[in-house]
Amino acid sequence: MAEHHSGPVEVGAEMDYAEHDKTYNGFVTVAKYGSMMIAILMLCMAAGFFTKAGLLFSTLLFIVLNLIGFFVL
């Protein structure tokens, strides 16, 4: 027959909430800046491929927009 337990079946180590918060904040930061960089990369690739801007202008635009994005975020 089934055993009757009054508490949790698995008892592990106590959760380290400070470390959990640091990991979560790190993940959110990487996701935020990574998404920004991907969006800027797509914009600069479109400027380089579909206009007469060329590789040099689109590279400089990528660098400038990333710097502005890091200051804004």
Long-range contacts (C-beta under 8 A, 24 or more apart in sequence): 32-73, 33-69, 33-70, 33-73, 36-66, 36-69, 36-73, 37-66, 37-69, 40-65, 40-66, 40-69
